[in-house]
Amino acid sequence: MQYVMLTYETEAAFDARSNDNQGTYWGAWQAYSKALAEAGVLVGGNALQPAFSGTTVRLRAGERKVQDGPYADTKEQLGGYFILEVSDLDTALDWAARCPAATDGAIEVRPVLPMQ
Amino acid sequence: MDAFQAVESVARASYGRLVAYLSARSQDVAGAEDALSEAFRCALETWPKDGVPEKPEAWLLVVARRRVLDHLRHQKVRTDAVLKLRLVAEEAEKPSMFPDERLKLLFICAHPAINEGARTPLMLQTVLGLDAARIASAFLVAPTAMSQRLVRAKAKIRDAGIPFALPEPHELPTRLNFVMEAIYAAYSTGWDDVAGVDPRRRGLAEEAIWLARVVVQLMPGEAEARGLLALMLHCEARRQARRGQHGEYIPLSRQEVTLWSSTMIEEAERALTEASACRSLGRFQLEAAIQSVHAQRALTGQTNWEVIALLYEELVCLTPTLGALVGRAAALAEARGPMVGLAALEAVAAESVLAYQPYWAVRAHLLNKLGRQKEAQGAYTRAIGLSEDEQVRNFLIEQARSEG
């Protein structure tokens, strides 16, 4: 089954991408991606630019509304995603727990809806 | 003590005994739990008004037993008439001392007919009264899935007619092993946690030790039960030493031995000595013996790796788990050099260690000792990527950096 892991990161984690801590930050993420790939469960995924770089579009009564910033203004923001191919949810949750963002952020695990 | 505290302390101390006693008679764990939770609710309503009864346990038992009976009477299905009569007859008695049926309940929870993944959770819920959400978190399973698993397991007990009796003597060793494995699984789940760091798991290690004490107390002649208790106490004794001041991870070899709990180590040693007097060696005694050799360091300042390696040899013959295989490789490396250790690692099936963090951490360490830095870095990266604990992850990142 395929699952998507949406990784939500704290502001401190986004900051760590470019400060003195970056070695530890990226080291952990690279190692994690490698572990996923070498265990043969990684289908794909990406890290995303921080939430402020997002742009949100809505159409209301024919009128376009474009906003700077993320869809929802929450404390933890979407930082990236992975697509996994694993046997079941329990295995997906095991991988989610190993994700560096699990410690201070959150990982949402969702089954992919198969399309006909 | 106010009424609420009284209810809480009875719940803590007697929950498992009450559920065990009730379900041993009605053959229905889920029904017994429901009846008992109604009795607790009743107590919360009446005790503040009327005061705490002299024998709170007996009071709860009477109320819960009545609930079980009411439920049976209302059931549309035919209940075994003999069973019903027995329950009615018992209801007339005033319970002052009721037999401890927890051991039967432990055996039922770890019955071969129960799905392996449900055994430990079932024990934690029925014998210790932990709620499904907390159990789910501890085992990293979705809460709804865990609830379903527990409900299914209890339905199975009822529908398959798993008997509320101790196993036959010829079945006992195997069945007891299931019970102990389930207790050990509970301990291992709570093991990595340092008190307070992870509220999901807090206390699970203590609960497991408490369950092991129950087994030892109820089956004093079983060597392996004492071995299990000794093993967990030895590990628990080092809890304070496993983390530094800022929560950083400290491996066993660098732990400050003065932070080990000497009282727990002494109790563990006593349990292990008593176990060996029974003359039936098993997996848990071997694992406890390995920890016992590590504990010697507090007295001698040395670790006898040769003895540890020999104990692991025995353990691998009995139960070749991944943990035992990797532990053996690490011990061999310390006793006879990194080449020997690495050869032992290479012998482990590659397929089985894809997501097993300790394997990669030991492998990295040994490759580094052999001067194979490039490969060591690769193995470190794997170990880092597989770490669930942030402090362990940081420790490995640091190791890789200093050796790279």
Interface residues (C-beta under 8 A of the other chain):
Chain A: G23 T24 G27 A28 Q30 A31 Y32 S33 K34 A35 L36 E38 A39 G40 L89 D90 L93 D94 W95 A97 R98 P100 A102 T103
Chain B: L140 V141 A142 A145 L354 A355 T381 R382 A383 I384 G385 L386 S387 E388 E390 R393 N394 I397 R401
